[in-house]
């Protein structure tokens, strides 16, 4: 299942497309055994179902403020409490440090893979 803001704008062969932030999106997310994203996936879900694997392939270099670095009231890239990812792809040591500090990520979940979009 692929979730998009505008599902009709994307061609995905052999997969179901759903719209983000809809009832179908939340039901599907709660039933998922695995979730792979390139951004924060919480989108209204402040918990992760036991047994669901959440992998974040965050793209880009963290040069903007995110996570705990963002001022109160600004929800852009804001982590709402504990992050629920089981693995997060990072380019290298610099990004690992940023994610560890900004999102409270432990070093055992930070996988040094390079940029997934480019690799």
ABEGO torsion letter per residue (X at the ends): XBBBABAAABBBBGBBBBBBGBAAAAAAAAABABBBBABBAAGGBABBBBGBBBBBABBEBBABBBEAABBBGBABGBBBEBBABABBBBABAAAAAAAAAAAGBBAAABBBAEBAAAX
